[in-house]
Amino acid sequence: MNLDGGGGGKERSERHDDLKDRAAPAGALRLLSDGLRSPGRGQMRERDGDFVSGGSMQLALREWRALYLSRRALALMAIAGGIVGLAGPFGTSEALPVAGRLAYWTAIVFLTFGVGAAAVLALPRLNPLARLPRAAGQILAALAAGPAIAAVVALVNLAAFPETPEALPNVLRLSLDCALIAAGVTAAIGLVARGAPAPSAPAPAGGPAIMRRLLIERRGRLLRLSVQDHYVEVHTERGMHLVLMRLADAIDETEGVPGLRVHRSHWVALEAIAGARREEGRVVLALRDGTIIPVSRGNVQALREVGVLR
């Protein structure tokens, strides 16, 4: 796009330089505040679990796709791009026509949001970030995403203002700005999410409330709950589904299904238990589907009380 045609080229070039020095994807990154929580914690971040051996990166990719391609996220990004494009901040109202501003800011919003969301979802699953508390890992991931986000902005600027390529110092400053903005937005999201109550969903007819969180094809007789990273594996007779929630909260939603929390990472429905035995000095449960579940010492007595262990 040639913005300098005709007279005033030097003046426009200086204005473009000033614009690009200050332009940072603040508006786009702020969209993370809505996007990472949309279309709802109970919908967006609960993903099909047919990939236990696939690892956390496959889960992150599924989450990113669900987030980035969700109707709400697409609508929010389009609205944000339109509003910022019409407003024309950072000198874009003078440097670009209306159509150019809309195209410029919509590209900034969509691209930087995608890069930032990918970093926040994927990087905390890698060592050594995986060993940190979730919030700390996400903030560090957002900081690390700064250069990538800045690179996206620089490429968009190069396409919009080909006559005035980015100078290295400007890119470095933009990287720092993007990193700080992304980290701040991520920290704010964490604080809001921490204080927000988990959405309550009515139980589907004839089943516990936890079934409402599962894909329809996974709903069935509940067998067990197990922890995987920050997720809960919900195992039914029709397969497994991952839900982003605490195990204690998941157990609360099993009301109506007799069962026991036998370990800090496992809850088991009583009807799923085939038997109990001791292995190497500890008690384990053998489930009807062939799964072996460890039992912590503090929960052995509870098994005796319900007649599973004698």
GULUM-582235 format. One record per atom (N, C-alpha, C): x negated, y negated, z. Coordinates in steps of 0.1 Angstrom, whole numbers, plus 5000, padded with zeros to 4 digits. Atoms other than C-alpha are relative to their C-alpha. Layout:
// GULUM-582235
XYZ ...
// end
This chain:
// GULUM-582235
499250125000 500050005000 499149885000 500850125001 498449674989 500849885006 499350104993 499449405013 499349864997 500850125002 496849145001 500149944987 499950055013 497949084966 500349854999 499950145001 497648724955 499249935010 500850094991 496448434976 500150045015 500049974986 495748445013 499450135004 500549874997 493848775011 499250005013 500950004989 491248675037 500849985013 499250014988 493948555062 500750125003 499349884998 495948865057 499050115006 500949914995 492849075062 499649985015 500350034986 492048905095 501250045008 498849964992 495648955106 500150155001 500049855000 495349325096 499050055011 501049954991 492149365116 500549985015 499450024986 493849205147 501150105003 498949904998 496849425142 499450145004 500549864998 494849745140 499150015013 500750004988 492649645169 500950035012 499049994989 495749625191 501050114999 499049905002 497949885175 499750135007 500249874993 498250185198 501450075000 498749945000 500950445198 500850005013 499350014987 502450325231 501450044999 498649975002 505950345218 500250154998 499949855003 505450695204 499750085012 500449924988 503750825235 501149995011 499050014990 506450685257 501250104997 498949915003 508850905238 499850145006 500249884992 507251195256 500850015012 499250014988 509151085286 501450074998 498849945003 512351185269 499950144994 500249885008 511051445245 499750135008 500449894993 509351675270 501150055009 498949954992 512551695290 501350034992 498849985008 514951725261 499950144992 498750034998 517251895252 500550055014 499649964987 517251995289 499150115004 501049914995 515052195311 500550144999 499549875001 517452485310 500250054986 499849965014 517552495272 498750014993 501250025009 514352375257 498850095004 501349934996 511652545278 500250145003 499849864997 513252885281 499950074986 500349945013 511953095253 500050155000 499949865002 512353445240 498750075004 501249954995 509853675257 499550134994 500449885007 509153945231 498549994996 501450025004 505453855232 499150015012 500850004988 503953955265 498650014997 501449985003 500754065249 499549884991 500450105009 500753755227 499349885007 500750104993 499453525254 500749875001 499450134997 500153175266 500049914988 500050095012 499153005233 501250024991 498849985008 501953175215 501349945006 498950064992 504353065242 500049854998 500250155002 502952705238 500549964986 499650035013 503552715201 501550014998 498549995001 507152835205 500649885007 499450124993 507752555230 499849884992 500350125009 506152295207 501050004989 499050005011 508352405178 501449975005 498750034995 511452405199 500249855004 499950154996 510652055213 500049914987 500250095011 509451895181 501150014989 499049985011 512152035158 501550005006 498750004994 515052005183 500749874995 499250115006 517851775171 499849875009 500150114991 517551555202 498749934998 501350065001 513851505198 499849934986 500050065013 514151435161 500849874999 499250125000 516951185167 499349895008 500750104992 514951015195 498849944992 501250055007 511850985173 500549904989 499550085011 513850845144 500549875005 499550124994 515650595166 498849915005 501150084996 512350485182 499249944989 500750065011 510650445149 500849894993 499250105006 513550245136 500049875008 500050124991 513750015166 498649925000 501450065000 509949955167 499749944986 500250055014 509949915129 500749874998 499350125002 512549645130 499549895009 500650104991 510949475160 498749944994 501350045006 507549465142 499049955010 501050054990 505249445173 498650004994 501450005003 501449395171 499849934986 500350075013 501749165141 500650064988 499549935012 503449415118 501249924994 498950085006 506449175113 499549914990 500650095009 504048945095 499250074989 500849935009 501849195079 500750104990 499349905008 504449435065 501449964997 498650025003 507849405048 500850105009 499149924991 510849565066 499850154997 500249865004 510549885046 498750065004 501349964996 506849905052 499950025015 500149994985 507249845090 500750135004 499249884996 509950115092 499150134997 500849885004 507650365073 498850015010 501250004991 504550265094 500350065014 499749964986 506150295128 500750145002 499449865000 508250605120 498950104999 501149915001 505050775109 499250015013 500750004987 503250665141 500750085011 499249934990 506050795163 500050154998 499949855002 506451135147 498750075001 501349935000 502751215143 499449995014 500650004986 501551095177 500750075010 499349924991 504351255195 499750154998 500349865003 503651585178 498650045006 501349974995 499951565187 500050005015 500050014986 500551455222 500750115007 499349894995 503151715229 499350134999 500849875002 500951995215 498950015010 501150004991 498151895237 500550035014 499549984986 500251875269 500550145002 499549874999 501852205262 499050114999 500949895003 498852405250 498749995009 501350014993 495652275267 500050055014 500049954986 496752345303 499950155002 500149855000 496852715294 498650054998 501449965002 493152725286 499249985012 501050024989 490352775311 499149894996 499749994986 489352585331 501349935005 498850074996 492552385330 501150095006 499049904995 494652695336 499850025015 500249984986 493152715371 500449895009 499650124992 494252375381 501550005002 498550014999 497752275394 500549954987 499450035013 500152225365 499949864997 500050145002 500451855369 498649944996 501450055003 496651795370 499650054986 500449945013 496152025340 500649924988 499350075011 498751835319 499449864999 500650135001 497251495328 498650004993 501349995007 493751605318 500250044985 499849975014 495151755286 500449874993 499650135007 496751415278 498849914998 501250085002 493451245284 499250054988 500849945011 491751495261 500649984986 499350025013 494351425234 499849864995 500250135005 493351065232 499349984987 500750015013 490851095204 500850054988 499249945010 493151315184 501249904996 498950105002 496051065188 499549884993 500650125006 493750775179 499650034985 500349965014 492650965148 501249994991 498750015007 496250995137 500349864997 499750145002 496750625142 499149944990 501050055010 493550545123 500350044986 499749965013 494650755094 501349934994 498850075004 498150595093 499649854996 500550135003 496350255094 499349994987 500850005012 494050355066 501050014988 499049995010 497150445045 500749874998 499250125001 498950125053 499149884997 500950115002 495949895052 498750044994 501249945006 493450045028 498849904998 501150105002 491549715023 499249985013 500750044987 490549695060 499850135008 500249884992 489250035072 499649985014 500350014986 488850095109 498550005002 501450004996 485450005124 499950105012 500249904989 483950265148 500449955014 499650054987 484250045179 501549995002 498550004999 487949995172 500650145002 499549874999 488550365169 499750055014 500449964986 486650425202 500949945010 499150074991 488750165220 501450054999 498649945002 491950305205 500150145006 500049874994 490950655217 500249985015 499950024986 490550525252 501449955004 498750054998 493850335250 501050114999 499149895002 495650645237 499950105011 500249914989 494150865264 500749955013 499550064988 495150635292 501649994999 498550015001 498750585279 500550145001 499449875000 499250955273 499950065014 500149954986 497951045308 501049935009 499050074992 500150775324 501450054998 498649955003 503250895306 500250145005 499949874995 502451255314 500250015015 499850004985 502051175351 501449955004 498750044997 505250985351 501150104998 499049895003 507151275335 499950105012 500149904989 505751505362 500649955013 499350054988 506951285390 501550004999 498650005002 510351245375 500650155001 499549865001 510651625368 499950065014 500149944986 509451705404 501249965008 498950044992 512251505419 501350034995 498749975006 514951615395 500550145004 499549874997 517151895407 500250094988 499949915011 517252205385 501550004996 498650005004 520452205364 500750135004 499249894996 523152435377 500950044989 499149955011 524952655352 500950105006 499149904996 528052855358 499650134995 500449865004 527553225357 501050044989 499149955010 528953385326 500950115006 499149914994 531953605332 499450145002 500549864998 530953935348 498550015002 501449994998 527353845354 499449895009 500650104991 524953645377 499749874992 500250135007 524153275369 498750014992 501350005007 520653365357 500250044985 499749965014 522253515326 500349894991 499750125008 523253175315 498849944993 501250055005 519653095309 499450084989 500649915009 518953385286 500749994986 499449995013 519453425249 501150105000 498949914999 522753595242 499650154998 500449865002 521053905228 499250065011 500849944989 519053945260 500950025012 499249994988 521953925284 500550145001 499649864997 522854255301 499850035014 500249964986 522354445333 498749965004 501250054995 519754275353 499250115007 500949904995 516754495362 499049945010 501050054991 514054275377 499649864995 500650135002 512353935379 498550015003 501550004997 508553885377 499449874995 500750135003 506253585376 498950024990 501150005010 504053505346 499649854999 500550135000 502053185350 501149915007 499050084993 504652915357 501450044996 498749955005 507453125342 500550125008 499449884994 509853395354 500450094988 499549905010 510253705333 501350065005 498749944996 513853805334 500250124991 499949875007 514154175325 501450055001 498649945000 517554315315 499950134992 500049885008 518554635299 499949984985 500050045014 518454445266 498749934996 501350065003 514854315268 499649905011 500550094990 512954035285 500049864994 499950145004 513253655284 499249925010 500850094991 510953385299 500849875003 499350124996 512453105319 499049915008 500850084993 510552805332 500749955013 499450034987 511552795369 499250075011 500649934989 510452905403 500750135003 499449874997 510953265413 501149995010 499050024990 512853155444 501349954994 498850065006 515252955423 500750114991 499449905008 515753245399 500750115008 499449904991 516453485428 501449945005 498750064995 519153235440 501150024989 499049995011 520853285406 500350154997 499649865002 521053665409 501150045009 498949964991 523953645434 501050094993 499149905005 526253935429 499350134995 500749885003 523454175420 499150045012 500849954988 522054375450 498650024996 501449995003 518354345450 499149955011 501050054990 515154265470 498849944994 501350055003 512154055467 498950085007 500949904994 509454315472 498649965000 501350055001 506454105464 500149854997 499950145003 505553745460 500349974986 499850025014 505753795423 501150084994 499149905006 508554045419 501350005009 498649974995 512354085426 500550114992 499549885007 513954415418 501550035004 498649954998 517654515414 500050145006 500149874994 518354805436 500450124991 499649895009 520055005409 498950034989 501149975010 516854975387 498950095006 501149924993 514755165413 500350154999 499949865002 514155525405 499450075013 500649944988 511955595436 498949915005 501150074994 509155475458 498950105004 501149914996 505755625466 498849925004 501250074996 502355545480 498950034991 501249985009 499355495458 498849925006 501250064994 495955425473 500349925012 499850074987 497355325506 501149894999 499050105001 500055095493 501350064994 498749955005 503755135485 500249934986 499650055013 504855095449 501450064996 498749955005 508255125432 499950044986 499949965014 508955325401 501449974996 498750045005 511755175381 500550104989 499449915010 514055355358 499549984986 500650035013 512455195328 498550044999 501449965000 509055335338 499049905006 500950104995 507655015352 499650035015 500549984987 505555035384 499949865006 500050134994 506054735408 499450025014 500750004986 503754675439 501049945010 499250054989 505354625472 499149945011 500950064990 503754385497 500450065014 499849934987 503354515533 501249945007 499050074993 505754255546 501450044996 498649965005 508654395525 500350155000 499849854999 508254765532 501250035009 498949984991 510654745561 501449984994 498750035007 513354595539 500450124991 499749885008 513054895516 500550125008 499549904991 513455125545 501549985004 498750034996 516554945556 501150034990 499049975010 518254995523 499950144995 500149865003 517255355521 499150044988 500949975012 514755325492 498750075005 501349944995 511755425514 500350065014 499849934987 511655665543 498750025007 
// end
